[in-house]
């Protein structure tokens, strides 16, 4: 799973919020699908830029990730490398495109989880918000607060 960072969980929440507010979403478009929308937020590339990069490779996000080569110099591989530098893994990206990470899905109530579809905006929003909350919990669990020393009573 992704390396928990404030930057990544904020990007997930912003992406979810933008989708909720009507940002372009089309699962079959590489620049405004599940991964495409998150990539826009993390890289500041446009949906058109991302889609153009993808057209220079082969297949959807899953296939592009499977064929990812960090030394190819292909625009889509550079984009994937940028996403990995933000703490994501190739598995995270593949799971995001299909809303399939078991850890994330386990946090969604069973009735809702069983009805989720990877290409439905509301389901993508729920998945991203749940993922962000999971990362937030992970970040907070690693925070060490200093022990408080007893305050001396003044007379």
C-alpha positions as CSV (number, residue, x, y, z in Angstrom):
1,X,0.0,0.0,0.0
2,X,1.0,3.6,-0.6
3,X,3.4,5.4,1.7
4,X,1.1,7.5,3.9
5,X,1.8,11.2,3.5
6,X,-0.2,14.3,4.0
7,X,0.4,15.2,0.4
8,X,-1.2,12.0,-0.9
9,X,-4.1,11.9,1.5
10,X,-4.9,15.5,0.7
11,X,-4.7,14.8,-3.1
12,X,-7.1,11.9,-2.6
13,X,-9.6,14.1,-0.7
14,X,-9.3,16.9,-3.2
15,X,-9.8,14.6,-6.1
16,X,-12.9,13.0,-4.4
17,X,-14.3,16.5,-3.7
18,X,-13.7,17.7,-7.2
19,X,-15.4,14.5,-8.6
20,X,-18.3,15.1,-6.1
21,X,-18.7,18.6,-7.4
22,X,-18.8,17.6,-11.0
23,X,-15.3,17.4,-12.4
24,X,-15.2,15.6,-15.7
25,X,-15.3,11.8,-15.2
26,X,-15.3,9.1,-17.8
27,X,-13.8,5.8,-16.9
28,X,-12.8,5.0,-20.5
29,X,-10.8,8.2,-20.9
30,X,-7.3,7.9,-19.5
31,X,-7.1,11.5,-18.4
32,X,-10.4,11.6,-16.5
33,X,-10.9,8.1,-15.2
34,X,-10.1,7.0,-11.6
35,X,-6.3,7.2,-12.0
36,X,-6.5,10.0,-14.4
37,X,-8.3,12.3,-12.0
38,X,-5.8,11.5,-9.2
39,X,-2.9,12.0,-11.6
40,X,-4.3,15.5,-12.5
41,X,-4.3,16.4,-8.8
42,X,-0.8,15.1,-8.0
43,X,0.9,16.3,-11.2
44,X,-1.1,19.3,-12.3
45,X,-1.2,17.9,-15.8
46,X,-4.5,18.3,-17.7
47,X,-6.8,15.4,-18.6
48,X,-5.9,16.1,-22.3
49,X,-2.1,15.8,-21.5
50,X,-2.6,12.5,-19.6
51,X,-4.8,11.1,-22.3
52,X,-2.2,12.1,-25.0
53,X,0.6,10.4,-23.0
54,X,-1.5,7.3,-22.7
55,X,-2.2,7.1,-26.5
56,X,1.5,6.8,-27.0
57,X,1.5,3.5,-25.1
58,X,-0.8,0.5,-25.2
59,X,-4.0,-0.3,-23.3
60,X,-5.7,1.1,-20.3
61,X,-4.1,2.1,-17.0
62,X,-3.8,-1.5,-15.9
63,X,-1.9,-2.5,-19.0
64,X,0.2,0.6,-19.0
65,X,1.2,-0.1,-15.4
66,X,2.0,-3.7,-16.2
67,X,4.3,-2.5,-19.0
68,X,5.8,0.3,-17.0
69,X,9.5,0.8,-17.5
70,X,11.2,3.5,-15.5
71,X,13.9,4.0,-18.1
72,X,11.8,4.0,-21.3
73,X,11.5,7.8,-21.5
74,X,7.9,7.3,-22.7
75,X,5.6,10.1,-21.4
76,X,3.2,7.6,-19.7
77,X,6.1,5.9,-18.0
78,X,7.4,9.3,-16.8
79,X,3.9,10.1,-15.5
80,X,3.7,6.7,-13.6
81,X,7.1,7.4,-12.2
82,X,5.9,10.8,-10.9
83,X,2.9,9.1,-9.3
84,X,5.2,6.5,-7.6
85,X,7.4,9.4,-6.3
86,X,4.3,10.7,-4.5
87,X,4.2,7.4,-2.5
88,X,1.9,5.3,-4.6
89,X,2.7,1.8,-5.8
90,X,1.9,0.2,-9.1
91,X,-0.6,-2.0,-7.2
92,X,-2.3,1.1,-5.7
93,X,-2.8,2.4,-9.2
94,X,-4.2,-0.9,-10.5
95,X,-6.5,-1.2,-7.5
96,X,-7.7,2.4,-7.9
97,X,-8.7,1.8,-11.5
98,X,-10.8,-1.1,-10.4
99,X,-11.6,0.0,-6.8
100,X,-10.3,-3.3,-5.7
101,X,-7.8,-2.9,-2.7
102,X,-9.0,-5.4,0.0
103,X,-7.8,-3.1,2.8
104,X,-9.8,-0.2,1.5
105,X,-12.9,-2.2,0.6
106,X,-12.9,-3.8,4.1
107,X,-13.6,-0.4,5.6
108,X,-16.7,0.1,3.5
109,X,-20.0,-1.3,4.8
110,X,-20.7,-4.7,3.3
111,X,-24.0,-3.8,1.6
112,X,-22.3,-0.8,-0.1
113,X,-19.1,-2.7,-0.9
114,X,-20.9,-5.4,-2.7
115,X,-22.7,-2.9,-4.9
116,X,-19.6,-0.8,-5.9
117,X,-18.7,-0.5,-9.5
118,X,-15.3,0.7,-10.7
119,X,-16.8,3.1,-13.3
120,X,-19.4,4.9,-11.1
121,X,-18.4,8.4,-10.0
122,X,-20.0,8.0,-6.5
123,X,-18.2,4.7,-5.9
124,X,-14.9,6.3,-6.9
125,X,-15.5,9.2,-4.5
126,X,-16.3,6.8,-1.6
127,X,-13.2,4.6,-2.4
128,X,-10.9,7.7,-2.4
129,X,-12.3,9.1,0.8
130,X,-12.0,5.8,2.5
131,X,-8.4,5.4,1.3
132,X,-7.6,8.9,2.5
133,X,-9.0,8.1,5.9
134,X,-7.0,4.9,6.0
135,X,-3.8,6.8,5.2
136,X,-4.7,9.4,7.8
137,X,-5.0,6.8,10.5
138,X,-1.7,5.3,9.5
139,X,0.0,8.7,9.7
140,X,-1.6,9.5,13.1
141,X,-0.6,6.1,14.5
142,X,3.1,7.0,13.8
143,X,2.9,10.4,15.6
144,X,4.8,10.3,18.8
145,X,3.8,13.0,21.3
146,X,6.2,13.9,24.1
147,X,5.3,12.8,27.5
148,X,4.0,15.6,29.6
149,X,5.9,16.3,32.8
150,X,3.9,16.9,35.9
151,X,3.3,20.6,36.6
152,X,4.7,21.8,39.9
153,X,2.0,23.3,42.1
154,X,2.7,26.9,43.0
155,X,2.0,28.0,46.6
